[in-house]
Amino acid sequence: MRHNLEMLWKKAFDSGLPVSATPPAWAIMLIRVYDTPYILRYAPGVHGFQTPASEPMVTDLEEILSKVEQYVNQ
């Protein structure tokens, strides 16, 4: 799966993590910049790109982390 955020999200959902079946908008944006042509990972010649808004991403990540902690500690 390596850097495939969409597959990783699906695996987390399929494994029983209580998250939505589809990634949120901020994750979709990260999926796009991490996928071919790998703008975020290998950026030579790229002078700019859009990243997700920090606030909804941080809020969602805190919630996901809490769910992961609960899931692991079961």
mmCIF file of the N, C-alpha and C atoms, coordinates in Angstrom:
data_MODEL
# 
_entry.id   MODEL 
# 
loop_
_atom_site.group_PDB 
_atom_site.id 
_atom_site.type_symbol 
_atom_site.label_atom_id 
_atom_site.label_alt_id 
_atom_site.label_comp_id 
_atom_site.label_asym_id 
_atom_site.label_entity_id 
_atom_site.label_seq_id 
_atom_site.pdbx_PDB_ins_code 
_atom_site.Cartn_x 
_atom_site.Cartn_y 
_atom_site.Cartn_z 
_atom_site.occupancy 
_atom_site.B_iso_or_equiv 
_atom_site.pdbx_formal_charge 
_atom_site.auth_seq_id 
_atom_site.auth_comp_id 
_atom_site.auth_asym_id 
_atom_site.auth_atom_id 
_atom_site.pdbx_PDB_model_num 
ATOM 1   N N  . MET A 1 1  ? 0.824   -1.203 0.000   1.00 0.00 ? 1  MET A N  1 
ATOM 2   C CA . MET A 1 1  ? 0.000   0.000  0.000   1.00 0.00 ? 1  MET A CA 1 
ATOM 3   C C  . MET A 1 1  ? 0.859   1.255  0.000   1.00 0.00 ? 1  MET A C  1 
ATOM 4   N N  . ARG A 1 2  ? 2.010   1.169  0.586   1.00 0.00 ? 2  ARG A N  1 
ATOM 5   C CA . ARG A 1 2  ? 2.991   2.251  0.619   1.00 0.00 ? 2  ARG A CA 1 
ATOM 6   C C  . ARG A 1 2  ? 2.346   3.617  0.921   1.00 0.00 ? 2  ARG A C  1 
ATOM 7   N N  . HIS A 1 3  ? 2.338   4.527  -0.043  1.00 0.00 ? 3  HIS A N  1 
ATOM 8   C CA . HIS A 1 3  ? 1.804   5.875  0.177   1.00 0.00 ? 3  HIS A CA 1 
ATOM 9   C C  . HIS A 1 3  ? 0.351   6.019  -0.266  1.00 0.00 ? 3  HIS A C  1 
ATOM 10  N N  . ASN A 1 4  ? -0.320  4.921  -0.579  1.00 0.00 ? 4  ASN A N  1 
ATOM 11  C CA . ASN A 1 4  ? -1.684  4.992  -1.093  1.00 0.00 ? 4  ASN A CA 1 
ATOM 12  C C  . ASN A 1 4  ? -2.649  5.255  0.068   1.00 0.00 ? 4  ASN A C  1 
ATOM 13  N N  . LEU A 1 5  ? -2.902  6.539  0.316   1.00 0.00 ? 5  LEU A N  1 
ATOM 14  C CA . LEU A 1 5  ? -3.736  6.944  1.441   1.00 0.00 ? 5  LEU A CA 1 
ATOM 15  C C  . LEU A 1 5  ? -5.169  6.435  1.320   1.00 0.00 ? 5  LEU A C  1 
ATOM 16  N N  . GLU A 1 6  ? -5.661  6.351  0.095   1.00 0.00 ? 6  GLU A N  1 
ATOM 17  C CA . GLU A 1 6  ? -7.031  5.876  -0.091  1.00 0.00 ? 6  GLU A CA 1 
ATOM 18  C C  . GLU A 1 6  ? -7.148  4.396  0.303   1.00 0.00 ? 6  GLU A C  1 
ATOM 19  N N  . MET A 1 7  ? -6.188  3.578  -0.110  1.00 0.00 ? 7  MET A N  1 
ATOM 20  C CA . MET A 1 7  ? -6.197  2.166  0.267   1.00 0.00 ? 7  MET A CA 1 
ATOM 21  C C  . MET A 1 7  ? -6.007  1.994  1.768   1.00 0.00 ? 7  MET A C  1 
ATOM 22  N N  . LEU A 1 8  ? -5.137  2.812  2.362   1.00 0.00 ? 8  LEU A N  1 
ATOM 23  C CA . LEU A 1 8  ? -4.917  2.738  3.808   1.00 0.00 ? 8  LEU A CA 1 
ATOM 24  C C  . LEU A 1 8  ? -6.184  3.105  4.569   1.00 0.00 ? 8  LEU A C  1 
ATOM 25  N N  . TRP A 1 9  ? -6.882  4.129  4.096   1.00 0.00 ? 9  TRP A N  1 
ATOM 26  C CA . TRP A 1 9  ? -8.146  4.541  4.728   1.00 0.00 ? 9  TRP A CA 1 
ATOM 27  C C  . TRP A 1 9  ? -9.158  3.395  4.646   1.00 0.00 ? 9  TRP A C  1 
ATOM 28  N N  . LYS A 1 10 ? -9.276  2.787  3.447   1.00 0.00 ? 10 LYS A N  1 
ATOM 29  C CA . LYS A 1 10 ? -10.215 1.690  3.253   1.00 0.00 ? 10 LYS A CA 1 
ATOM 30  C C  . LYS A 1 10 ? -9.852  0.509  4.150   1.00 0.00 ? 10 LYS A C  1 
ATOM 31  N N  . LYS A 1 11 ? -8.571  0.206  4.277   1.00 0.00 ? 11 LYS A N  1 
ATOM 32  C CA . LYS A 1 11 ? -8.142  -0.896 5.130   1.00 0.00 ? 11 LYS A CA 1 
ATOM 33  C C  . LYS A 1 11 ? -8.515  -0.623 6.590   1.00 0.00 ? 11 LYS A C  1 
ATOM 34  N N  . ALA A 1 12 ? -8.320  0.631  7.035   1.00 0.00 ? 12 ALA A N  1 
ATOM 35  C CA . ALA A 1 12 ? -8.693  0.989  8.407   1.00 0.00 ? 12 ALA A CA 1 
ATOM 36  C C  . ALA A 1 12 ? -10.191 0.785  8.612   1.00 0.00 ? 12 ALA A C  1 
ATOM 37  N N  . PHE A 1 13 ? -10.996 1.243  7.658   1.00 0.00 ? 13 PHE A N  1 
ATOM 38  C CA . PHE A 1 13 ? -12.454 1.080  7.743   1.00 0.00 ? 13 PHE A CA 1 
ATOM 39  C C  . PHE A 1 13 ? -12.826 -0.400 7.741   1.00 0.00 ? 13 PHE A C  1 
ATOM 40  N N  . ASP A 1 14 ? -12.257 -1.152 6.789   1.00 0.00 ? 14 ASP A N  1 
ATOM 41  C CA . ASP A 1 14 ? -12.569 -2.582 6.668   1.00 0.00 ? 14 ASP A CA 1 
ATOM 42  C C  . ASP A 1 14 ? -12.115 -3.371 7.895   1.00 0.00 ? 14 ASP A C  1 
ATOM 43  N N  . SER A 1 15 ? -11.094 -2.865 8.589   1.00 0.00 ? 15 SER A N  1 
ATOM 44  C CA . SER A 1 15 ? -10.589 -3.541 9.785   1.00 0.00 ? 15 SER A CA 1 
ATOM 45  C C  . SER A 1 15 ? -11.422 -3.247 11.026  1.00 0.00 ? 15 SER A C  1 
ATOM 46  N N  . GLY A 1 16 ? -12.417 -2.370 10.860  1.00 0.00 ? 16 GLY A N  1 
ATOM 47  C CA . GLY A 1 16 ? -13.321 -2.099 11.966  1.00 0.00 ? 16 GLY A CA 1 
ATOM 48  C C  . GLY A 1 16 ? -13.119 -0.764 12.652  1.00 0.00 ? 16 GLY A C  1 
ATOM 49  N N  . LEU A 1 17 ? -12.191 0.056  12.181  1.00 0.00 ? 17 LEU A N  1 
ATOM 50  C CA . LEU A 1 17 ? -12.037 1.381  12.775  1.00 0.00 ? 17 LEU A CA 1 
ATOM 51  C C  . LEU A 1 17 ? -13.297 2.183  12.491  1.00 0.00 ? 17 LEU A C  1 
ATOM 52  N N  . PRO A 1 18 ? -13.900 2.790  13.517  1.00 0.00 ? 18 PRO A N  1 
ATOM 53  C CA . PRO A 1 18 ? -15.173 3.487  13.309  1.00 0.00 ? 18 PRO A CA 1 
ATOM 54  C C  . PRO A 1 18 ? -15.003 4.853  12.635  1.00 0.00 ? 18 PRO A C  1 
ATOM 55  N N  . VAL A 1 19 ? -14.622 4.827  11.352  1.00 0.00 ? 19 VAL A N  1 
ATOM 56  C CA . VAL A 1 19 ? -14.512 6.032  10.535  1.00 0.00 ? 19 VAL A CA 1 
ATOM 57  C C  . VAL A 1 19 ? -15.450 5.855  9.343   1.00 0.00 ? 19 VAL A C  1 
ATOM 58  N N  . SER A 1 20 ? -15.685 6.935  8.614   1.00 0.00 ? 20 SER A N  1 
ATOM 59  C CA . SER A 1 20 ? -16.557 6.835  7.440   1.00 0.00 ? 20 SER A CA 1 
ATOM 60  C C  . SER A 1 20 ? -15.894 5.941  6.391   1.00 0.00 ? 20 SER A C  1 
ATOM 61  N N  . ALA A 1 21 ? -16.714 5.344  5.541   1.00 0.00 ? 21 ALA A N  1 
ATOM 62  C CA . ALA A 1 21 ? -16.199 4.461  4.496   1.00 0.00 ? 21 ALA A CA 1 
ATOM 63  C C  . ALA A 1 21 ? -15.386 5.232  3.464   1.00 0.00 ? 21 ALA A C  1 
ATOM 64  N N  . THR A 1 22 ? -15.737 6.499  3.269   1.00 0.00 ? 22 THR A N  1 
ATOM 65  C CA . THR A 1 22 ? -14.994 7.323  2.317   1.00 0.00 ? 22 THR A CA 1 
ATOM 66  C C  . THR A 1 22 ? -14.195 8.371  3.076   1.00 0.00 ? 22 THR A C  1 
ATOM 67  N N  . PRO A 1 23 ? -12.991 8.666  2.608   1.00 0.00 ? 23 PRO A N  1 
ATOM 68  C CA . PRO A 1 23 ? -12.169 9.673  3.283   1.00 0.00 ? 23 PRO A CA 1 
ATOM 69  C C  . PRO A 1 23 ? -12.817 11.057 3.219   1.00 0.00 ? 23 PRO A C  1 
ATOM 70  N N  . PRO A 1 24 ? -12.544 11.917 4.225   1.00 0.00 ? 24 PRO A N  1 
ATOM 71  C CA . PRO A 1 24 ? -13.060 13.289 4.189   1.00 0.00 ? 24 PRO A CA 1 
ATOM 72  C C  . PRO A 1 24 ? -12.358 14.112 3.107   1.00 0.00 ? 24 PRO A C  1 
ATOM 73  N N  . ALA A 1 25 ? -12.882 15.296 2.849   1.00 0.00 ? 25 ALA A N  1 
ATOM 74  C CA . ALA A 1 25 ? -12.370 16.158 1.770   1.00 0.00 ? 25 ALA A CA 1 
ATOM 75  C C  . ALA A 1 25 ? -10.880 16.442 1.907   1.00 0.00 ? 25 ALA A C  1 
ATOM 76  N N  . TRP A 1 26 ? -10.395 16.693 3.134   1.00 0.00 ? 26 TRP A N  1 
ATOM 77  C CA . TRP A 1 26 ? -8.965  16.997 3.302   1.00 0.00 ? 26 TRP A CA 1 
ATOM 78  C C  . TRP A 1 26 ? -8.115  15.791 2.934   1.00 0.00 ? 26 TRP A C  1 
ATOM 79  N N  . ALA A 1 27 ? -8.604  14.586 3.213   1.00 0.00 ? 27 ALA A N  1 
ATOM 80  C CA . ALA A 1 27 ? -7.847  13.379 2.866   1.00 0.00 ? 27 ALA A CA 1 
ATOM 81  C C  . ALA A 1 27 ? -7.839  13.172 1.354   1.00 0.00 ? 27 ALA A C  1 
ATOM 82  N N  . ILE A 1 28 ? -8.958  13.452 0.704   1.00 0.00 ? 28 ILE A N  1 
ATOM 83  C CA . ILE A 1 28 ? -9.031  13.349 -0.760  1.00 0.00 ? 28 ILE A CA 1 
ATOM 84  C C  . ILE A 1 28 ? -8.004  14.281 -1.387  1.00 0.00 ? 28 ILE A C  1 
ATOM 85  N N  . MET A 1 29 ? -7.879  15.500 -0.845  1.00 0.00 ? 29 MET A N  1 
ATOM 86  C CA . MET A 1 29 ? -6.907  16.445 -1.382  1.00 0.00 ? 29 MET A CA 1 
ATOM 87  C C  . MET A 1 29 ? -5.486  15.904 -1.205  1.00 0.00 ? 29 MET A C  1 
ATOM 88  N N  . LEU A 1 30 ? -5.187  15.343 -0.033  1.00 0.00 ? 30 LEU A N  1 
ATOM 89  C CA . LEU A 1 30 ? -3.865  14.758 0.182   1.00 0.00 ? 30 LEU A CA 1 
ATOM 90  C C  . LEU A 1 30 ? -3.638  13.570 -0.746  1.00 0.00 ? 30 LEU A C  1 
ATOM 91  N N  . ILE A 1 31 ? -4.668  12.768 -0.968  1.00 0.00 ? 31 ILE A N  1 
ATOM 92  C CA . ILE A 1 31 ? -4.563  11.626 -1.878  1.00 0.00 ? 31 ILE A CA 1 
ATOM 93  C C  . ILE A 1 31 ? -4.169  12.115 -3.269  1.00 0.00 ? 31 ILE A C  1 
ATOM 94  N N  . ARG A 1 32 ? -4.765  13.198 -3.711  1.00 0.00 ? 32 ARG A N  1 
ATOM 95  C CA . ARG A 1 32 ? -4.467  13.734 -5.051  1.00 0.00 ? 32 ARG A CA 1 
ATOM 96  C C  . ARG A 1 32 ? -3.027  14.213 -5.172  1.00 0.00 ? 32 ARG A C  1 
ATOM 97  N N  . VAL A 1 33 ? -2.503  14.890 -4.162  1.00 0.00 ? 33 VAL A N  1 
ATOM 98  C CA . VAL A 1 33 ? -1.129  15.396 -4.284  1.00 0.00 ? 33 VAL A CA 1 
ATOM 99  C C  . VAL A 1 33 ? -0.086  14.325 -3.988  1.00 0.00 ? 33 VAL A C  1 
ATOM 100 N N  . TYR A 1 34 ? -0.476  13.227 -3.329  1.00 0.00 ? 34 TYR A N  1 
ATOM 101 C CA . TYR A 1 34 ? 0.453   12.123 -3.093  1.00 0.00 ? 34 TYR A CA 1 
ATOM 102 C C  . TYR A 1 34 ? 0.455   11.127 -4.244  1.00 0.00 ? 34 TYR A C  1 
ATOM 103 N N  . ASP A 1 35 ? -0.570  11.172 -5.110  1.00 0.00 ? 35 ASP A N  1 
ATOM 104 C CA . ASP A 1 35 ? -0.668  10.234 -6.217  1.00 0.00 ? 35 ASP A CA 1 
ATOM 105 C C  . ASP A 1 35 ? 0.098   10.770 -7.424  1.00 0.00 ? 35 ASP A C  1 
ATOM 106 N N  . THR A 1 36 ? 0.175   9.971  -8.473  1.00 0.00 ? 36 THR A N  1 
ATOM 107 C CA . THR A 1 36 ? 0.857   10.365 -9.705  1.00 0.00 ? 36 THR A CA 1 
ATOM 108 C C  . THR A 1 36 ? 0.390   11.740 -10.134 1.00 0.00 ? 36 THR A C  1 
ATOM 109 N N  . PRO A 1 37 ? 1.249   12.669 -10.404 1.00 0.00 ? 37 PRO A N  1 
ATOM 110 C CA . PRO A 1 37 ? 2.697   12.612 -10.582 1.00 0.00 ? 37 PRO A CA 1 
ATOM 111 C C  . PRO A 1 37 ? 3.493   12.924 -9.312  1.00 0.00 ? 37 PRO A C  1 
ATOM 112 N N  . TYR A 1 38 ? 2.936   12.646 -8.146  1.00 0.00 ? 38 TYR A N  1 
ATOM 113 C CA . TYR A 1 38 ? 3.646   12.767 -6.863  1.00 0.00 ? 38 TYR A CA 1 
ATOM 114 C C  . TYR A 1 38 ? 4.119   14.196 -6.577  1.00 0.00 ? 38 TYR A C  1 
ATOM 115 N N  . ILE A 1 39 ? 3.214   15.134 -6.763  1.00 0.00 ? 39 ILE A N  1 
ATOM 116 C CA . ILE A 1 39 ? 3.536   16.557 -6.591  1.00 0.00 ? 39 ILE A CA 1 
ATOM 117 C C  . ILE A 1 39 ? 4.088   16.855 -5.198  1.00 0.00 ? 39 ILE A C  1 
ATOM 118 N N  . LEU A 1 40 ? 3.480   16.289 -4.167  1.00 0.00 ? 40 LEU A N  1 
ATOM 119 C CA . LEU A 1 40 ? 3.902   16.608 -2.807  1.00 0.00 ? 40 LEU A CA 1 
ATOM 120 C C  . LEU A 1 40 ? 5.203   15.912 -2.431  1.00 0.00 ? 40 LEU A C  1 
ATOM 121 N N  . ARG A 1 41 ? 5.412   14.711 -2.930  1.00 0.00 ? 41 ARG A N  1 
ATOM 122 C CA . ARG A 1 41 ? 6.613   13.962 -2.572  1.00 0.00 ? 41 ARG A CA 1 
ATOM 123 C C  . ARG A 1 41 ? 7.833   14.377 -3.378  1.00 0.00 ? 41 ARG A C  1 
ATOM 124 N N  . TYR A 1 42 ? 7.655   14.637 -4.663  1.00 0.00 ? 42 TYR A N  1 
ATOM 125 C CA . TYR A 1 42 ? 8.776   14.978 -5.549  1.00 0.00 ? 42 TYR A CA 1 
ATOM 126 C C  . TYR A 1 42 ? 8.389   16.232 -6.325  1.00 0.00 ? 42 TYR A C  1 
ATOM 127 N N  . ALA A 1 43 ? 8.770   17.381 -5.817  1.00 0.00 ? 43 ALA A N  1 
ATOM 128 C CA . ALA A 1 43 ? 8.225   18.638 -6.344  1.00 0.00 ? 43 ALA A CA 1 
ATOM 129 C C  . ALA A 1 43 ? 9.159   19.458 -7.235  1.00 0.00 ? 43 ALA A C  1 
ATOM 130 N N  . PRO A 1 44 ? 10.185  18.926 -7.882  1.00 0.00 ? 44 PRO A N  1 
ATOM 131 C CA . PRO A 1 44 ? 11.013  19.783 -8.726  1.00 0.00 ? 44 PRO A CA 1 
ATOM 132 C C  . PRO A 1 44 ? 10.192  20.387 -9.856  1.00 0.00 ? 44 PRO A C  1 
ATOM 133 N N  . GLY A 1 45 ? 10.385  21.669 -10.079 1.00 0.00 ? 45 GLY A N  1 
ATOM 134 C CA . GLY A 1 45 ? 9.672   22.358 -11.141 1.00 0.00 ? 45 GLY A CA 1 
ATOM 135 C C  . GLY A 1 45 ? 8.250   22.757 -10.782 1.00 0.00 ? 45 GLY A C  1 
ATOM 136 N N  . VAL A 1 46 ? 7.785   22.386 -9.606  1.00 0.00 ? 46 VAL A N  1 
ATOM 137 C CA . VAL A 1 46 ? 6.438   22.759 -9.178  1.00 0.00 ? 46 VAL A CA 1 
ATOM 138 C C  . VAL A 1 46 ? 6.571   24.012 -8.314  1.00 0.00 ? 46 VAL A C  1 
ATOM 139 N N  . HIS A 1 47 ? 5.860   25.036 -8.673  1.00 0.00 ? 47 HIS A N  1 
ATOM 140 C CA . HIS A 1 47 ? 5.996   26.312 -7.969  1.00 0.00 ? 47 HIS A CA 1 
ATOM 141 C C  . HIS A 1 47 ? 4.878   26.563 -6.971  1.00 0.00 ? 47 HIS A C  1 
ATOM 142 N N  . GLY A 1 48 ? 3.963   25.653 -6.873  1.00 0.00 ? 48 GLY A N  1 
ATOM 143 C CA . GLY A 1 48 ? 2.897   25.812 -5.902  1.00 0.00 ? 48 GLY A CA 1 
ATOM 144 C C  . GLY A 1 48 ? 1.868   24.708 -6.039  1.00 0.00 ? 48 GLY A C  1 
ATOM 145 N N  . PHE A 1 49 ? 1.213   24.427 -4.944  1.00 0.00 ? 49 PHE A N  1 
ATOM 146 C CA . PHE A 1 49 ? 0.123   23.474 -4.933  1.00 0.00 ? 49 PHE A CA 1 
ATOM 147 C C  . PHE A 1 49 ? -0.750  23.787 -3.741  1.00 0.00 ? 49 PHE A C  1 
ATOM 148 N N  . GLN A 1 50 ? -1.962  23.280 -3.776  1.00 0.00 ? 50 GLN A N  1 
ATOM 149 C CA . GLN A 1 50 ? -2.926  23.552 -2.710  1.00 0.00 ? 50 GLN A CA 1 
ATOM 150 C C  . GLN A 1 50 ? -2.924  22.405 -1.716  1.00 0.00 ? 50 GLN A C  1 
ATOM 151 N N  . THR A 1 51 ? -2.938  22.754 -0.443  1.00 0.00 ? 51 THR A N  1 
ATOM 152 C CA . THR A 1 51 ? -3.038  21.748 0.613   1.00 0.00 ? 51 THR A CA 1 
ATOM 153 C C  . THR A 1 51 ? -4.375  21.927 1.330   1.00 0.00 ? 51 THR A C  1 
ATOM 154 N N  . PRO A 1 52 ? -4.809  20.921 2.064   1.00 0.00 ? 52 PRO A N  1 
ATOM 155 C CA . PRO A 1 52 ? -6.083  21.038 2.762   1.00 0.00 ? 52 PRO A CA 1 
ATOM 156 C C  . PRO A 1 52 ? -6.040  22.100 3.865   1.00 0.00 ? 52 PRO A C  1 
ATOM 157 N N  . ALA A 1 53 ? -7.195  22.626 4.193   1.00 0.00 ? 53 ALA A N  1 
ATOM 158 C CA . ALA A 1 53 ? -7.300  23.571 5.303   1.00 0.00 ? 53 ALA A CA 1 
ATOM 159 C C  . ALA A 1 53 ? -6.891  22.863 6.595   1.00 0.00 ? 53 ALA A C  1 
ATOM 160 N N  . SER A 1 54 ? -6.084  23.516 7.399   1.00 0.00 ? 54 SER A N  1 
ATOM 161 C CA . SER A 1 54 ? -5.524  22.887 8.597   1.00 0.00 ? 54 SER A CA 1 
ATOM 162 C C  . SER A 1 54 ? -6.571  22.533 9.647   1.00 0.00 ? 54 SER A C  1 
ATOM 163 N N  . GLU A 1 55 ? -7.506  23.436 9.900   1.00 0.00 ? 55 GLU A N  1 
ATOM 164 C CA . GLU A 1 55 ? -8.430  23.226 11.021  1.00 0.00 ? 55 GLU A CA 1 
ATOM 165 C C  . GLU A 1 55 ? -9.280  21.966 10.879  1.00 0.00 ? 55 GLU A C  1 
ATOM 166 N N  . PRO A 1 56 ? -9.995  21.768 9.772   1.00 0.00 ? 56 PRO A N  1 
ATOM 167 C CA . PRO A 1 56 ? -10.800 20.543 9.720   1.00 0.00 ? 56 PRO A CA 1 
ATOM 168 C C  . PRO A 1 56 ? -9.931  19.287 9.710   1.00 0.00 ? 56 PRO A C  1 
ATOM 169 N N  . MET A 1 57 ? -8.757  19.373 9.103   1.00 0.00 ? 57 MET A N  1 
ATOM 170 C CA . MET A 1 57 ? -7.876  18.216 9.065   1.00 0.00 ? 57 MET A CA 1 
ATOM 171 C C  . MET A 1 57 ? -7.388  17.862 10.464  1.00 0.00 ? 57 MET A C  1 
ATOM 172 N N  . VAL A 1 58 ? -6.949  18.850 11.240  1.00 0.00 ? 58 VAL A N  1 
ATOM 173 C CA . VAL A 1 58 ? -6.455  18.592 12.598  1.00 0.00 ? 58 VAL A CA 1 
ATOM 174 C C  . VAL A 1 58 ? -7.579  18.048 13.483  1.00 0.00 ? 58 VAL A C  1 
ATOM 175 N N  . THR A 1 59 ? -8.757  18.642 13.379  1.00 0.00 ? 59 THR A N  1 
ATOM 176 C CA . THR A 1 59 ? -9.897  18.172 14.175  1.00 0.00 ? 59 THR A CA 1 
ATOM 177 C C  . THR A 1 59 ? -10.215 16.719 13.843  1.00 0.00 ? 59 THR A C  1 
ATOM 178 N N  . ASP A 1 60 ? -10.282 16.400 12.552  1.00 0.00 ? 60 ASP A N  1 
ATOM 179 C CA . ASP A 1 60 ? -10.564 15.025 12.138  1.00 0.00 ? 60 ASP A CA 1 
ATOM 180 C C  . ASP A 1 60 ? -9.457  14.073 12.577  1.00 0.00 ? 60 ASP A C  1 
ATOM 181 N N  . LEU A 1 61 ? -8.202  14.492 12.446  1.00 0.00 ? 61 LEU A N  1 
ATOM 182 C CA . LEU A 1 61 ? -7.091  13.624 12.833  1.00 0.00 ? 61 LEU A CA 1 
ATOM 183 C C  . LEU A 1 61 ? -7.089  13.350 14.335  1.00 0.00 ? 61 LEU A C  1 
ATOM 184 N N  . GLU A 1 62 ? -7.440  14.341 15.131  1.00 0.00 ? 62 GLU A N  1 
ATOM 185 C CA . GLU A 1 62 ? -7.545  14.113 16.581  1.00 0.00 ? 62 GLU A CA 1 
ATOM 186 C C  . GLU A 1 62 ? -8.630  13.088 16.885  1.00 0.00 ? 62 GLU A C  1 
ATOM 187 N N  . GLU A 1 63 ? -9.759  13.199 16.186  1.00 0.00 ? 63 GLU A N  1 
ATOM 188 C CA . GLU A 1 63 ? -10.858 12.245 16.381  1.00 0.00 ? 63 GLU A CA 1 
ATOM 189 C C  . GLU A 1 63 ? -10.447 10.846 15.935  1.00 0.00 ? 63 GLU A C  1 
ATOM 190 N N  . ILE A 1 64 ? -9.768  10.765 14.786  1.00 0.00 ? 64 ILE A N  1 
ATOM 191 C CA . ILE A 1 64 ? -9.309  9.470  14.282  1.00 0.00 ? 64 ILE A CA 1 
ATOM 192 C C  . ILE A 1 64 ? -8.297  8.858  15.243  1.00 0.00 ? 64 ILE A C  1 
ATOM 193 N N  . LEU A 1 65 ? -7.369  9.651  15.747  1.00 0.00 ? 65 LEU A N  1 
ATOM 194 C CA . LEU A 1 65 ? -6.377  9.150  16.697  1.00 0.00 ? 65 LEU A CA 1 
ATOM 195 C C  . LEU A 1 65 ? -7.058  8.594  17.945  1.00 0.00 ? 65 LEU A C  1 
ATOM 196 N N  . SER A 1 66 ? -8.077  9.290  18.428  1.00 0.00 ? 66 SER A N  1 
ATOM 197 C CA . SER A 1 66 ? -8.823  8.812  19.582  1.00 0.00 ? 66 SER A CA 1 
ATOM 198 C C  . SER A 1 66 ? -9.481  7.465  19.282  1.00 0.00 ? 66 SER A C  1 
ATOM 199 N N  . LYS A 1 67 ? -10.073 7.334  18.096  1.00 0.00 ? 67 LYS A N  1 
ATOM 200 C CA . LYS A 1 67 ? -10.710 6.080  17.706  1.00 0.00 ? 67 LYS A CA 1 
ATOM 201 C C  . LYS A 1 67 ? -9.688  4.955  17.584  1.00 0.00 ? 67 LYS A C  1 
ATOM 202 N N  . VAL A 1 68 ? -8.523  5.271  17.031  1.00 0.00 ? 68 VAL A N  1 
ATOM 203 C CA . VAL A 1 68 ? -7.469  4.262  16.897  1.00 0.00 ? 68 VAL A CA 1 
ATOM 204 C C  . VAL A 1 68 ? -7.008  3.805  18.274  1.00 0.00 ? 68 VAL A C  1 
ATOM 205 N N  . GLU A 1 69 ? -6.815  4.749  19.195  1.00 0.00 ? 69 GLU A N  1 
ATOM 206 C CA . GLU A 1 69 ? -6.399  4.391  20.556  1.00 0.00 ? 69 GLU A CA 1 
ATOM 207 C C  . GLU A 1 69 ? -7.431  3.487  21.220  1.00 0.00 ? 69 GLU A C  1 
ATOM 208 N N  . GLN A 1 70 ? -8.722  3.814  21.086  1.00 0.00 ? 70 GLN A N  1 
ATOM 209 C CA . GLN A 1 70 ? -9.780  2.992  21.656  1.00 0.00 ? 70 GLN A CA 1 
ATOM 210 C C  . GLN A 1 70 ? -9.801  1.615  21.011  1.00 0.00 ? 70 GLN A C  1 
ATOM 211 N N  . TYR A 1 71 ? -9.630  1.571  19.702  1.00 0.00 ? 71 TYR A N  1 
ATOM 212 C CA . TYR A 1 71 ? -9.650  0.306  18.965  1.00 0.00 ? 71 TYR A CA 1 
ATOM 213 C C  . TYR A 1 71 ? -8.483  -0.600 19.387  1.00 0.00 ? 71 TYR A C  1 
ATOM 214 N N  . VAL A 1 72 ? -7.308  -0.021 19.510  1.00 0.00 ? 72 VAL A N  1 
ATOM 215 C CA . VAL A 1 72 ? -6.113  -0.783 19.888  1.00 0.00 ? 72 VAL A CA 1 
ATOM 216 C C  . VAL A 1 72 ? -6.204  -1.281 21.328  1.00 0.00 ? 72 VAL A C  1 
ATOM 217 N N  . ASN A 1 73 ? -6.802  -0.487 22.191  1.00 0.00 ? 73 ASN A N  1 
ATOM 218 C CA . ASN A 1 73 ? -6.877  -0.849 23.608  1.00 0.00 ? 73 ASN A CA 1 
ATOM 219 C C  . ASN A 1 73 ? -8.041  -1.778 23.945  1.00 0.00 ? 73 ASN A C  1 
ATOM 220 N N  . GLN A 1 74 ? -8.813  -2.201 22.963  1.00 0.00 ? 74 GLN A N  1 
ATOM 221 C CA . GLN A 1 74 ? -9.952  -3.101 23.220  1.00 0.00 ? 74 GLN A CA 1 
ATOM 222 C C  . GLN A 1 74 ? -9.465  -4.492 23.609  1.00 0.00 ? 74 GLN A C  1 
# 
